[in-house]
Amino acid sequence: MPLFTVDERCIQCGLCSELCVARIIKMNDGEGPEVLPEDEEKCITCGQCVSFCPTSACFLDIQPLEDRIEVLPELMPSAEIAETFLRSRRSVRRYKSESVDESLVHRIIETCRYAPTASNSQLVRWVVTSDREQTKKLGGMVVDTFRGMLSIDIEEKVAHMLGAVVRAWDAGHDVIFRTAPHLAVAVFDRKHTFQEDAAIALTYFELAAHANEIGCCWAGFFTTAARQSSEIQKFLGVGENEMIVGGQMFGYPSGLGLSHILPPRKKASLTWI
């Protein structure tokens, strides 16, 4: 079966050809658009042809019919609703101990599949801790990494911060994951240039979680330690050719609910040139 096909609904408007990133969809003199067999390997399967076809006549063989989900205009938020949703995102640092249902985690990850990636590479891999016990064990590894860093010559400001984290942990306060039951880690191929892809995916994760009333917080202490520690990388199953880009601690917020007032923020810095 050809990679790209159209059905009888095609009106030969040429939009699929115009939008094709690889420039391989050609208009065939009144017979409709086509991709020559020798050009198929150039396709990055971005799906622009499928997404914007005005009559839904375009098909890619990598997408089963059951995966063709229609974008319903009535489900699109207004600008005001979208802006309020984005602005109402908060970093959550109080969590219930109960685990998030696996099906809900899968739903959030499914949304993350639609985060933009360079050349539509989709190379982000996810590792998620299954419960609070696993997450706490990982937190201990982070603290042990910080202990080791304190034994070497590091910047005074950094040593002061790491020392405070270690002391708080030893006193029984989880300042690493804030008692969150889970951590979602974005793992990336070291050979791929655009590590920003994983950071964007982590942002999608946080926003998709917010939409499902799951709280998140960027796990900065974890990321700092994980990039230094082979023990943490082994625990997470990260290969030698992979790197940890970052993580989101997450779980059901404890006694918080939705935020009530948008907090203060600095004025946007914008330069027109």
CORWO-V827047 format. One record per residue. PSI is psi in degrees with one decimal (none if undefined). Layout:
psi=PSI
psi=PSI
This chain:
psi=135.9
psi=154.0
psi=-44.1
psi=130.1
psi=162.1
psi=155.3
psi=-168.2
psi=-11.4
psi=-11.0
psi=128.6
psi=9.0
psi=41.1
psi=-20.0
psi=3.5
psi=-38.9
psi=-39.2
psi=-40.1
psi=-36.5
psi=-13.3
psi=116.9
psi=-39.9
psi=-7.2
psi=41.0
psi=-9.1
psi=117.1
psi=141.0
psi=127.8
psi=69.2
psi=67.7
psi=-7.6
psi=2.5
psi=169.8
psi=152.5
psi=160.8
psi=122.7
psi=144.9
psi=-37.8
psi=-11.8
psi=-7.4
psi=-35.4
psi=-13.8
psi=-14.6
psi=131.7
psi=10.0
psi=40.8
psi=-26.4
psi=12.0
psi=-38.1
psi=-41.9
psi=-44.4
psi=-38.1
psi=2.8
psi=121.5
psi=-17.7
psi=8.6
psi=38.2
psi=-11.3
psi=143.3
psi=143.9
psi=136.6
psi=-13.2
psi=-6.4
psi=106.4
psi=153.1
psi=-35.6
psi=-15.7
psi=-1.1
psi=98.3
psi=123.8
psi=137.8
psi=109.8
psi=121.4
psi=-34.4
psi=-15.0
psi=-4.0
psi=129.9
psi=154.2
psi=166.1
psi=-40.0
psi=-43.3
psi=-45.1
psi=-43.1
psi=-42.0
psi=-41.6
psi=-48.4
psi=-41.5
psi=-24.6
psi=-4.4
psi=131.5
psi=150.7
psi=117.9
psi=129.7
psi=18.8
psi=120.8
psi=150.6
psi=155.6
psi=-20.2
psi=145.9
psi=151.8
psi=137.1
psi=134.9
psi=-36.5
psi=-33.3
psi=-38.5
psi=-42.8
psi=-38.9
psi=-41.9
psi=-45.0
psi=-35.8
psi=-40.7
psi=-37.3
psi=-22.1
psi=-20.9
psi=6.6
psi=141.4
psi=142.3
psi=152.5
psi=128.1
psi=25.9
psi=37.2
psi=-33.1
psi=51.9
psi=2.2
psi=131.6
psi=144.3
psi=139.9
psi=127.0
psi=130.5
psi=140.1
psi=-24.7
psi=179.3
psi=-35.3
psi=-46.2
psi=-39.3
psi=-41.8
psi=-39.1
psi=-41.5
psi=-37.9
psi=-38.9
psi=-37.2
psi=-37.8
psi=-46.1
psi=-41.2
psi=-36.5
psi=-41.7
psi=-37.6
psi=-44.5
psi=-37.3
psi=-30.8
psi=-18.4
psi=-3.4
psi=171.2
psi=102.8
psi=165.9
psi=139.5
psi=-42.4
psi=-41.4
psi=-42.7
psi=-40.2
psi=-44.5
psi=-47.2
psi=-37.8
psi=-39.5
psi=-38.3
psi=-46.0
psi=-44.5
psi=-40.2
psi=-42.8
psi=-44.7
psi=-24.7
psi=2.6
psi=13.5
psi=122.0
psi=85.7
psi=-2.5
psi=-54.0
psi=5.9
psi=36.2
psi=12.9
psi=141.2
psi=-18.6
psi=158.1
psi=129.7
psi=122.3
psi=129.3
psi=120.4
psi=141.9
psi=152.9
psi=124.1
psi=-29.0
psi=-15.6
psi=135.9
psi=-39.4
psi=81.9
psi=-17.8
psi=-25.3
psi=-43.6
psi=-35.6
psi=-38.9
psi=-41.5
psi=-38.8
psi=-36.0
psi=-41.7
psi=-40.9
psi=-47.7
psi=-43.0
psi=-38.2
psi=-37.2
psi=-44.3
psi=-40.3
psi=-25.5
psi=18.1
psi=33.5
psi=131.8
psi=148.0
psi=161.5
psi=136.4
psi=130.2
psi=76.3
psi=-42.9
psi=-42.4
psi=-48.2
psi=-42.2
psi=-46.7
psi=-40.5
psi=-31.2
psi=-14.4
psi=-26.1
psi=117.9
psi=-27.7
psi=-45.3
psi=-43.0
psi=-40.0
psi=-42.8
psi=-37.0
psi=-4.4
psi=30.6
psi=125.2
psi=169.6
psi=-29.2
psi=9.8
psi=162.6
psi=152.0
psi=119.1
psi=-36.8
psi=179.7
psi=155.4
psi=116.3
psi=145.0
psi=160.2
psi=-177.0
psi=126.4
psi=143.8
psi=111.0
psi=30.6
psi=-54.5
psi=-161.8
psi=149.8
psi=153.2
psi=-33.7
psi=137.4
psi=131.5
psi=166.0
psi=149.0
psi=153.7
psi=152.8
psi=144.2
psi=139.1
psi=114.5
psi=129.1
psi=123.5
psi=133.9
psi=none
